């Protein structure tokens, strides 16, 4: 099973709802525990990013505010808010697809996990499904500009 492929399904579903197409899945012991796509518009909530929603759902599923040993697969480099959420949840590994030079905070921008105030940094693996993730985002925003 491709976990990034599952995250991409969530991103496609988000796009169909008119949301920015970002998807995420939380995995523990080779099993998807939670999944989400962006829902900021549907929930009128600027914090309803795919990563945050997937982590919230995983925490609820296991009855804990921390997820040590869990991995997160997300289609876009997390922003500062999502990077902090990943850190606070104690996610073990972060896999992400497309880099976000403008809004990303893992390998771009503030580089959250490199800051001395960061209490927990996951192992980070970037570029997983990068082309598919980037293509989906480009097509989504191109369609919005063409409307």
C-alpha positions as CSV (number, residue, x, y, z in Angstrom):
1,X,0.0,0.0,0.0
2,X,1.2,3.5,-0.9
3,X,0.5,5.8,2.0
4,X,1.3,8.8,-0.1
5,X,-1.2,7.5,-2.6
6,X,-3.8,7.4,0.1
7,X,-2.9,11.0,1.0
8,X,-3.3,11.9,-2.6
9,X,-6.8,10.5,-2.7
10,X,-7.6,12.7,0.3
11,X,-6.1,15.7,-1.6
12,X,-8.2,14.9,-4.7
13,X,-11.3,14.7,-2.5
14,X,-10.5,18.1,-1.0
15,X,-10.1,19.6,-4.5
16,X,-13.5,18.2,-5.4
17,X,-15.0,20.0,-2.4
18,X,-13.3,23.3,-3.5
19,X,-10.6,23.1,-0.8
20,X,-6.9,23.5,-1.4
21,X,-5.9,20.0,-2.5
22,X,-3.8,18.8,0.4
23,X,-4.3,15.3,2.0
24,X,-2.8,13.5,4.9
25,X,-2.8,10.1,6.5
26,X,-1.6,9.0,9.9
27,X,-0.1,5.5,10.0
28,X,0.8,3.2,12.9
29,X,2.2,-0.3,12.5
30,X,1.4,-0.4,8.8
31,X,-2.3,0.6,9.3
32,X,-3.9,3.9,8.5
33,X,-5.4,5.2,11.7
34,X,-6.7,8.5,10.4
35,X,-7.0,10.5,7.2
36,X,-8.1,13.9,6.1
37,X,-8.0,16.5,3.4
38,X,-8.1,20.3,3.9
39,X,-11.5,21.5,5.3
40,X,-10.8,25.1,6.1
41,X,-13.7,26.4,3.9
42,X,-16.2,23.7,4.9
43,X,-15.6,24.2,8.6
44,X,-14.9,28.0,8.5
45,X,-11.7,27.2,10.3
46,X,-8.3,28.4,9.3
47,X,-6.7,25.6,11.4
48,X,-8.5,22.8,9.5
49,X,-5.5,21.8,7.5
50,X,-5.2,18.2,6.4
51,X,-2.3,17.5,8.8
52,X,-4.1,19.0,11.9
53,X,-7.4,17.2,11.1
54,X,-5.6,13.8,10.6
55,X,-3.6,14.2,13.8
56,X,-6.8,15.2,15.8
57,X,-8.6,12.1,14.4
58,X,-5.7,9.8,15.2
59,X,-5.4,11.2,18.8
60,X,-9.2,10.6,19.3
61,X,-8.9,7.1,17.8
62,X,-6.1,6.1,20.2
63,X,-7.2,8.2,23.2
64,X,-4.0,10.2,23.6
65,X,-2.7,13.6,22.8
66,X,0.6,12.2,21.7
67,X,1.4,9.8,18.8
68,X,4.9,8.4,19.4
69,X,5.7,5.7,16.9
70,X,3.1,7.1,14.4
71,X,4.0,8.4,10.9
72,X,2.4,11.2,8.9
73,X,2.2,11.2,5.1
74,X,1.1,14.6,3.6
75,X,1.1,15.8,0.1
76,X,2.5,19.3,0.8
77,X,5.3,20.5,3.0
78,X,3.7,21.5,6.3
79,X,3.3,25.2,7.2
80,X,4.5,26.5,10.6
81,X,1.2,25.7,12.3
82,X,1.2,22.1,11.0
83,X,4.9,21.6,11.8
84,X,4.2,22.6,15.4
85,X,1.2,20.3,15.6
86,X,3.4,17.4,14.3
87,X,6.0,18.2,16.9
88,X,3.5,18.5,19.8
89,X,1.9,15.2,18.8
90,X,5.4,13.6,18.8
91,X,5.0,12.1,15.3
92,X,7.9,9.8,14.6
93,X,8.3,10.3,10.9
94,X,7.0,12.9,8.5
95,X,6.8,12.1,4.8
96,X,5.8,14.9,2.5
97,X,5.3,15.3,-1.3
98,X,5.6,18.8,-2.8
99,X,7.9,21.4,-1.3
100,X,6.2,24.7,-0.4
101,X,8.8,27.4,-0.9
102,X,6.3,30.1,0.0
103,X,4.4,28.7,3.0
104,X,6.4,25.6,4.1
105,X,8.2,25.5,7.4
106,X,10.1,22.3,7.4
107,X,12.8,22.7,4.8
108,X,11.7,26.2,3.8
109,X,10.8,29.4,5.7
110,X,11.3,29.1,9.4
111,X,12.6,25.5,9.3
112,X,10.6,24.8,12.5
113,X,12.4,21.6,13.5
114,X,15.8,23.3,13.4
115,X,14.8,25.9,16.0
116,X,16.2,25.6,19.5
117,X,12.6,26.0,20.9
118,X,11.4,22.9,19.1
119,X,10.9,20.1,21.7
120,X,10.5,17.2,19.2
121,X,11.6,16.9,15.6
122,X,10.3,14.0,13.5
123,X,12.5,12.2,11.0
124,X,11.7,14.0,7.7
125,X,11.5,12.5,4.2
126,X,10.6,14.9,1.4
127,X,9.8,14.5,-2.2
128,X,7.6,11.4,-1.8
129,X,5.0,11.6,-4.6
130,X,6.3,15.1,-5.3
131,X,5.3,15.3,-8.9
132,X,1.7,14.1,-8.4
133,X,1.2,16.4,-5.4
134,X,2.7,19.5,-7.2
135,X,0.7,18.7,-10.4
136,X,-2.5,18.5,-8.5
137,X,-1.9,21.8,-6.8
138,X,-0.9,23.6,-10.0
139,X,-4.0,22.3,-11.8
140,X,-6.2,23.4,-9.0
141,X,-4.9,26.9,-8.8
142,X,-4.7,27.2,-12.6
143,X,-8.4,26.3,-12.8
144,X,-9.2,29.0,-10.2
145,X,-7.3,31.6,-12.2
146,X,-9.0,30.6,-15.4
147,X,-12.5,31.0,-13.9
